[in-house]
Amino acid sequence: MNATTTPPHQHSKIRIRDESKVRRRIRWEMVATKKRARFDTASLDSIEKAQKRRLPILPDVEDFMALEVPHPYGILPGGNQFPLSSSFSVNGVVLASTFLLSRHEEVCHQILSFCDGPDLARLAQCCRFLYAACHQLELWRDLVLRYLASAQVNKDNHGSDARNIKDYVLQTMQPTWKDTYVQLMKRGSSTTTAPHVPIAVPGVYSDYYYRLHSCRTFCIPKQWLEPQDVQKKKNLPFSVPCIPFSEMTARRFYNDFENANCPVVVGQAASQWQASLKWNTEDNDSYLMQQMDGHDFRATSGAAPLSAQFTFPAYRQYCHWDPAVLEEAPLYLFDRTALQPNSRLWKDFHPDLQLACPYWDSTACPQHDLFALLGEGRRPDHTWLIMGPKRSGSVFHMDPNATHAWNAAIRGRKRWIFYPPGFPPPGVHPSADADSVALPLTVGEWIFQFWPEHVDRLLHAPQEERPLECTAFPGDVVFVPHGWWHMVINLDEGLNIAITHNYVSQSNLPNVLKFLNEKQDQISGCRDRVESIKPHELYDTFIKSLQQHHNSWLEEALAVPQWTCRAWNAPTSPTTSARGKVSQVAKRRNCSEQSTAPTLASEQPSSSTSNTSIMARAKLVTEKDEPNSFSFSFSF
């Protein structure tokens, strides 16, 4: 493969490193524009300093490529084999078979996805390439998830033993998915099995598998981890405003942010919540274990074929796995049942929320959370407990049912990337009817494919089209306006915890009513609960409730003739709800989309596939080598 390089002009947009290049570029620009001027050293230096001030330092793709850990099975990029081609004369039979298999790595991965555990174990003994390929993390994860699903479906045939099987797996997570699968198969046995220890075998080269590993272990840029005071001093034009909660009045929030439909970080608004004081460190996990005892939590991934149910201790073990054995898209816990009103965990945040952020108080007057008029059990899902390991998160989506949301970071930092309504991010392709969207299925995949385009739009897009970014630290609360595309990435090791709530207020009521009336097939959060109001009844029921309690607001909202948000009113940039169907980006994925239970708000759109190939490719991409390895390029 030919090595690829980034055009020089892309680097110059991000940062200026070479003084001589800067001086030559400035002189060239003056000549090109036919301006006559005489430069002395002082004037040239002043222009250079001004140019540096205008171009903030941003991470580029190379910053993400400094992988946190090497590939556990020794796989290297395909380009590395060419300088070492003479080594194929040694043990020629084994290396030749490895070379031939690696030429069809994607087909090989698809075939392996049909194998069960014993078959994978046998194939792993055939050659070096198959040893590495048969130990891909996602293969063993999918075996565990499908086994659990089959046990749940056939519980009548298994009797009480089916529930015991499910409980056993959920309560005990081994160091890897393969170890978890082996332990599941050995249930009831007194014998013990040593944990699997990966062997880094030489002579295995694969762009496909190395690409997967790169997306699993990409480096978190240091710019994302800078303290808030440092970020605030930079005063970058694409930063989400951060207002200390002591300065955020209800009037200021309504006028400057909610009515303007602009995101904002309310700094340290949740720092004194009981949830932050009791949940924010691993030393406090005993409290969470006590409160969550006997409760199962649903975790999903856009690249996993099925969801999984975890106990809190089991999911905590999963989040503390070594980064080398976590999947590209880790299972993300997004549970709607943990924070039921008047529960112990609900009391850890809701009373403090009312004091610190009265503009989000659902019991305040005038009423803020209008869906509450429908009744707690009858309204769409609205409040979730969110947990996930480092690099987990949600790919680009919009929140459901045209609702606003707030998201409180309790433990761990989160990186937020926002795109304005009507201007989808690079690589996100909504359908014309706003019912489906094609996009990369994982965070790492989007970064490696589309980060240069994202940086270009950060620096050069018009203000109304410009994306925004921020890092939410523990205690910060982020306001997510309706219609905004956003992606969230967890940045810290171990367990990252957040609370999120979706709501309807007077500011987005006109668009919510239009959504409920015109897009009933995209309504979510009420389809799989018996007591909830079903989508075809939700609009009429909501209208009746508003007539009884806020008739003047209803009349004003119904008088608005069109969508007031570009998310659903942009003829050239149609968008999609987070509940829309997820289209496959690459047609060669050979996967069938299956129906699943509705996903949760602020959750990435899920794609249920029978034979999941983790990467869905949208276009040709390039990537550089890991440190001290040969330059190479990827082509998908």
N, C-alpha and C positions, 0 to 999 in steps of 0.2 A: 504494500500500500504506500501511497505517496504521502509524505509528511505535509501537513497543512499549516499555514500561518495566518495570523489575524492581520487584516489590512492595517497599515500604519495609521490611517485616519481614525480608526476606531479607538486606538490607544490614545491619540491626541485629544479625543473628546473626554476621556476619563481623567487622565492625569498627564502632567508634563514632567518628564524625567531628565531630558538632555537639554542643557542650555543652548548648545550650538544649533540643535534642531529648532528650538523655539525662535532663535534669532533669524535663522534662514527662512522659517515659515512666515515670520512677520514681514521680512523684506519682500518675500515673494507676493504676499497679499497686497502690499503697497504698490508693487509694480503692476500686478494684475488689474488693479482698480485704477491704474494710470494717475495715481496721486504723486505729486512731486514733493519730496520732503527730504530734509537733511537730518540724519540721526546722529546724535552723539551717544556716548556710552550711558550717560545718565538717563536720557529719555528712553533708550532701549530697555534699560533695567526697570524703569517705572512701568512701561507697557507690559513687560514680562510679569512683574508682580501683580499687576491688575488682572492679567490673564489667569494667573494662578488662583486669585481670589474668586474669579468667576467660575472656575472649573473645580468643583469639590472632589475630593478623593473618594472614589467609590470602589467597591470590590469588583473584580472582573472574573471571568471564567477560570483563569489560572489560580485565583485564590481559593476556589472551591476544590481544585484538583489535588491539593496537598492532602491526600487521604489520611485518615486518622490511624488506620491499621493496614498492613499489607494483606493480600488475599490469603486466607487461612490454608488454602490448598495449593498455593504456589502458582496460580494461573497468572500469566503475563499477557500483555497486549500482543496481537498478532505480528506487529512489526518487529518485535524483539527476536523472532526466530531467524530473520534473514542474516544478520551478522554471525549467527551461530549455526548456520546451515551445515557446516562440516560435522557437527556432532551427530548428524543423522546416520553417519557410517558406523556408529557404535550401537550395538544392539539393534540393528536395523529393522528387525521385524516389529518390535514393540513401538519404536519411534515412527515407523511408517504407518502403522495402524492409527497411532495418535494423530498423525498429520492428516490422514484421510478423513477421520471422524471430525476433526476440528474445522474442515472445510464446509461442513454441513451442520454447524452447531445448533442453529435454530430448529432445524428439522429433528435433530437428535433430541433436543430438549422437549419438543412436542411429543415424540414417541415415549420418552421417559415419563411424561406426565400421565400416561395410561398404566404404568406399572404399579404394583403394590409393593409393600415393604420388602418381603423376601426377594422379589425379582430385582429390586434396586440393589439389595445387598449382594446378590450373585453377580450382577453386571458390574458392580464396582470393583470386582476382583479381576476383570478381564484385561484392562490396560490402564495406563496413567490418565488418559483423557476421561475414560468412563468413571474412574475413581473420583475424579474431581466433579464431573457432571452429575453423577448419581448422588452426590452429597449436597447439591444445591438446596439451600434452606427452604425455599418455597415448596419444593416437592414433598418434603416431610411434613411441613405445616399443613398442606392440603390433605395429606393422608390422615392426619389427626382430626381435622375439621370434618372430613367426610365420614370418618368412623363415628364421630359423635353424632352427626346428623342421622346416620343410619340407625344408630342405637335409639335415638329419640323417636324416629318414625316407627320402629318395630318394638316399641316398649311393651305393647300388648302381648306380643309373642314371647318376649324375654321375661315378662313378669316384673317383679320387684328388682331383679338383677339389673335391668336396664338403667334404673335411676342410680343404683350403686356405681355402675360403670361411669356414668356422667359425673357424679360427685367425686369419684376418685381422681379423674383427670383434672377437674377444675381445681381441686384443692392441692394438688401436687404438680408443680412444674419442674421438670428436670432441666439441666443446663442448656440443652438444645432441643429443637423439635424432634430430631431423630431419637434422642434419649427419651423424650416424652412418649413417642410412639412405641418404643420398645417396652417401656414401663406399662403402657396401656395393654399391650399384647400379653404381658406377663402377670396380669392382675390375678391375685389369689395365690401366686407362686411364692415360695419362701426364698427362692434363689435371688441373688443380687447380680447386677450387671455393672461393670465398670463404665463410667461415662465415656462417650466417644471423644477421642483426641484427634483433631485434624492433622494430617501429614502433608507438609508442603512438598509436593513432588516436582522434580525438574522436568523440563521439556514439554510443558502444556501451555499452548498459546491460543488465546481465544479473545477476539474483540468483544464478542457477545457476552461472555461470562464476566470478563473484566469490567465491561460497562455496567453490568448489574452490581458488581461490588463497588464501583465508583459511586453509584447512586445510593448505596447503603451507607457509605462511610465518608461522604464528602466533608470537607473542612468547613467549620462555621467561621465566617469572616470576622476578624477582630472588630471591624466597624460596627457589627451588630451587637457586640458585647460591651461597648463603651458605656460608661455611666451616663445617666440622664443629663447631668449638668454639663458634661462634655458635649453631648449631642445638641443640647440647647444652645451652647455658645456658637456652634457652627452655623446656626440659623439657615439651614439648607431649605431651598424653596420647595422641596418635595417631602418634607417631614410633616407628619400629622401633628397638629397643634397639641401641646401638652399644657394643661391648665391645672395648677394645684387645687385640690378639692376645696381648700379653704377660700379660694377666690371664685369658685364656680357657684354662682347663685342660680336659682331656678329661672329667673328672667333671662340671664345671660345664656344659659343652656338652651332654652326654648328659641330665643331670637337668633343667636349666632350659630347654632349647630343643628338642633332638631328641625326647626322650620326651614333652615337653609340646606338641610340634608347633607351635612358635612361631618366626616368622622372627627373625633377628638379623643384624647387620652385625659381622663380625669386622674391626675397624679396622686397616688397613695390614698385614694378614697376608701380602699378596702384594707388598709394597713392595720387598723384597729378593730376590724371585725373579729369576732370569736373564731370564725373559720380560719383567718390568717394566723391567729395566735395558737390555735390547736392543731392545725393541719400542715403547717408550713415547713416542718423539718421531719427527717426520718425518725428522730427520737420520739415524735408524737404519733408514729404509726400505730402504736399499741392502742391509742384512743380510737383511731379510725377502725382498727380491727374489731374493737369492742362494739362500736356503733354499727358496723356493717356485718356483724356476725349473722350468718344464716341468709345473707342476701347475695344473689347472683347478679352479675353485671354483664351487659352485652357489649362486645367489642367487635368492630368491623374494620375492613380495609378495602379500598377501591380495587386492589389487585388480588384479593382473596376470593375464593369461590363461595364461601359461606361465612356467616358470623360465628362467634364463639361466646360461650357463657363462662365467666370466670368468677371465683370468689376473690375478695380483695387480697388475701395473702398470696394466692396464685398469680394474680395479675401484677402484684408488687414484685414477685420473683422474676416474672417475665420482663419487666421494665429494667431490672438490674442485670440482665444478660450482658455478656461481653458484646461490644459493638460489632465484632466480626461475625457473630452468629445471629444478629437481628436481621429481619428481612428488609428489603428495599422499602416496602410500605408496611411498617409495623401495625399490628392490630391496635386500633384507637378506641379506648373505652368512652362511650357516649351514651350515658344511661339517663333515661327520663323518669325513673321510678325512685331514685335514691333521695331526691329532695322534695318529697311530698309535703304539703303544708302541715305544719305542727309536728313534723318529725324532728328528732333530735338534731340532725344535720341541717334541716331547714332553719331551726332556731339559732344555729351557729352563724347565720349570715343575714336573715331577713330583718330582724329588729335593728341591727346595725346599719343595714342599707337604708332603712327609713330615716335614720338620723343623719348619716353622712351624705346621702344623695336623695333628698326629698322629691326631686323631679322624676325619680323612678319608683316612687312609692305607689304601689297598686291600690292602696286604700285611701290615698289623699283625695282632696276635693279641690279643683275639679278632677274627676276620675282620669287616671292616666292610662291604665291597662284596660282597654275597652273590651277585649275578648273575655275578661273576667265576668262580664255581664251574662255570659252564657252558662256559667256554673263551672266549678272546678273539674268535674269528671267529663263534662260535655264539650268543653272547649278543645281546640287543637293543642297538641303538646307544646309546652312553653318553657320549661326550666330543666336544665340538664347538668349533671356532674360529668366533667371531662377529665380524663387522665391519659397519659401517654408517655413513652420513653423519648429520649433524645432523637431528633430528626423526624419524629412522627408529626402528624398534623393533618390539615385538610388542604386539598388542591383547590384551585379557583372555583368559586361557586357564589351564588347569591342566596340570602336567607329566604325561607319559604313564605309563601302567602303574602308577599309584599310587606313583611313586618320589619320594624326596627329591632335592634338587639343591643344588649350590653354584655360585655364579657370581662369578668374579674379574674385576674391572675392571682392565684393563691400561693402556689409553689412553682418555682421555675420561671424562666424568662421565655417570652414568645416574640417572634418576629412576625409582624403584620405587613402585608403588601396589598394595597387597595388600588382598584381601577374604577374610574367614575362610571356612572350609569350610561349605557349606550356606547361605551368604548371598551370592548372586550380585550383582555390581555393578549400578548403574542402567544400563538399556539392554541388559543381557545376559539372554537368556531361554532357558534350557535346556529341552529336551523332557522329558516325563515318564519316558521310557525311558533318559534320559541318553546318547542316541546322537547328538543334534544340538543346535545352539545357534544362536539368532538374535542378532546383535550388529553394531554398526558395524564396518566393515572397516578403518578407519584410526584412528590416534591422534587426529588433529585433529578428526575427526568426532565422536568420543566426547566430547572436551573441550567442544566448542561446544554439544552437545546436552544433556549430562548433568552438567556440572560443578556447577551449583547443587545438584542432588540429592546429589552426592558430598559437597559441603561440609556440607550439612545432616546427613548421616550421620556425618561426621567429628566434628561437634560435639555431636550429640544422640542417636546410637544407643547402645543398651546396650553395655557393655564387650565382651561376647562377640560382638556383631555389628559392632563398630566397625572400619572399615578402618584400615590403617596406611600410612604413607609414609616414604620416606627418599631421600636422594641418596647414591649410592655414588661415592666419589672414586677416582682411580687408586690401586691398591694395596689397596682394600677388597675383602673377600669376603663375599657375601651368602648366607645359608642360606635356601633356599626349601623349606618343609615341604610334604609331600604333601597334596593336596586344596585348597590355597590358590589362589584366583584371583589373578593378578598381571599387571600391564602394565608395560612397560619402555620408556623414552624416552631416546634418546641426546641429550645436551645440547650437545656441543661441535662446532665447525667441523671439517671434514676427516674423517679416519678415526678412528672409535671402535672399539676392539678389546677383546674379552673372551674368557674361557675358561669353559665351563660343563660340568658333569659330573652325570649322574643315577645314583642308586644305591639299593640296597635294604639296609637294616640290620635289626637285631632289632626296632627300634621300629615300623617300618611293615610288617614281614613278614606279620602277619595280614591286613592289607588288600591287600597285593600278591597273596597267594595267592588271596584271594576274587576279586580283579580278573581274574587269569589264568584262573580256573575259570569265572566267571560272565559275563565280558564279553570273550570271545575276539574278537568282531567289532571291539572298540576297541583291541586290542593293536597296538602300532606298533613300528617300528624293526627289524623282522625279516622283512618281507614281500618285499622286492625284492633280497635277497642270497641267492645260491644256497646258501652254506655255513651260513646261520643256521638256528636252530631255528624252525620255523613255528608260528604262533599255536596251532593245535589240538594241538600236541605240547609246547608250552612248559611248561604246568602239570605234566604228568607227569614231564618230564625234570628240572624244577627240584626236584620232590619227591624224586626219586631222589638227586640231588646233595646235598640237605640231609640225607637219611637217612644218607649216608656220612660227612658232615663235621660236621653240627650237628643231630643227631637230637633233642636235648633242646629246642633252639629250635623245631624243627619241631613237636614234640608240643605245646608251649605255644601256638604260633600256630594250630594246627588246633583246639585246645580253645576258642578264642574263637568264640562262636556267631554274633556279628553284626559288622557293620562298626563299627569304633571311631572312624571319622572321619565327620563330618556331610556331607562331600562326597557320599557315596554312601548315607547313612543318614538324610537329612532328608526326611520325607514331604511337607512343604509347599514345599521348595526343592530340587527335583531339579537336579543339576548334570551336567556333561559332561566327558569327558576331552578333552584338547587334540587327540586324534586323532579325535574324533567328526566327523561331517559338519557342515559349516557351512551353516545355512539362510540363505536370502536374507531380508533384513529387509523390503524393499519388494517387493511382488509385481509392480509395474510395471516392474521392471528388465529384463525381456525377455531374460534371460540363462539359459543352461542350465548346470547344474553337471556338470562332467566329472571323471572319475577321473584322479588323478595319482599319482605315486610318493609314498609316505608322507612326511609332513613330519617335522621334527626336534623334539626336546624343547625346551621353552621357546620354540619358534617359534610365531608366530601361526598359527591355522588358516588354511589356504589355500582360496580359492574360485576354481576354474578356470572361466572363463567365455569363451564364444565371442565375445561382443561386450560388453566390459566398460564399463559406465557407472560411473565411479569411486565415486560416492556411493551408499550404500545407506541409506535413511532409515527410521528406526524410529518417529518421531513428529514432531509439529509443533515447530519450533525457531525461535528468534529470535536475531538478532544485530544489533549496532549498526554504525554506519558507520565507515569509516576516517577518520583525522584530516582535519578541514576539509571533510567531505562531508555530504550531507543525511542525516538520520535515516531509517532504513528497517527493514523486517522481512523475514525469509525465511519462506516457507511451502512445505513439501515434501509 
